Amino acid sequence: MLFFGSTHSSQEAVSSESPRASSTRTRGAVDDVDNVDSAFESGTSATTPDGTLTDGTLPAGARVEPWKRSWFYRAPGETPTLVWILGIHLASIVGLVLLPMPSWWLIGAALALCWLGGLGTTVAYHRALAHKSVVLNPMVERALVFFAMFNGSGNPLTWVANHRYHHAHADKDGDVSSPRHGGFWWAHLRWLWQAEQAQPARYCPDLVKRNYDRWGRAQVPVLALSVFGGLLLVPFIGWIGGLVAFLVLGPLRLVFALHVQCSVNSLCHLGPLGLAHGSALNVAWIMPFHLGQGENWHANHHVCANDARLGQRWWQVDAGWWAIALMERCGLARDVRGRKTSTALQP
């Protein structure tokens, strides 16, 4: 599932039609996400204008294959996403060529921000909001959502809608982020701006009712602070030092976070189909890049999506789970789900 959200208006995402906003008259909305996969197994299928069935599949002769288009093709409303991704990569390349090497404290600060942002994504966006595996204290939830957005994970409404859509259609034709469609780079990056976003009004009405669209309005200023915040250090470390801080705390950190998060869609979905967890894999070697937060144990997650614990073995490092357990002890988290160890899976 993607760990970067659409940058277009959350209100537009709630109200506009797209292939994945298909006919809520014939299919039920996700009012109960205790078992999101089963929320789409009843009702009759209809087709949208592009030939997509309302169950997310594509009938023979009506297949839409955006991965065969130019890399610069953008789905409606997704131009800001492409501009964002190109911008942080270009700024990173130019900065690495022109600026001196950063100090260790800057690298440490960037990693700390990545860790906090990753914690926000895995604990708040993924486990608490998308799967309701834990209920967080409201202040803790807001802080984690802020750090996730600061880390480039996008609007929580769009993120959760896309993630629930992914679980509802995992490894089927409708799973538009799957590498089995357009290959590694499609799953890793291209689908972010070339596939239309799942609609929050259908896939996460629970968050729409909680006015989570306010985070969409906050996204641009939060991202501006995320990119340019390093320049606030110019009065203390000079212009050259401030530009290096801008590079490391802004574009470079965001590029690192983007590719780490997107590896869940690509590297963690390269397995063979037909297993209990579908194409999902536990990929141990990317654990250090995920800063030990547990998202690389993706096969575990697809076996039991509502389990708050992703690392099911003692050696499967899962700092997201440790944070949840600590917050529960401190009274900052409750209703933690899935305490039993799942069936053993491959490393």
Secondary structure, DSSP 8 states (H G I E B T S, - for coil): --SS---S-HHHHHH---GGG--TTTS---S--TTGGGGGSSS---B-TTS-BTTS---TT----GGGS-TT---TT-HHHHHHHHHHHHHHHHHHHHS----HHHHHHHHHHHHHHHHIIIIIIIIIIIS---EE-HHHHHHHHHHHHHTT---HHHHHHHHHHHHHSTTSTT-TT-HHHH-HHIIIIIHHHHS----HHHH-HHHHHTTTHHHHHHHHHHHHHHHHGGGGGHHHHHHHHHHHHHHIIIIIHHHHHHHHHHTTTTGGG-S-TTSTTTT--B-GGGTTTTTT-STTBHHHHHHSTT-S----STTS--HHHHHHHHHHHTTSEE-----S-------
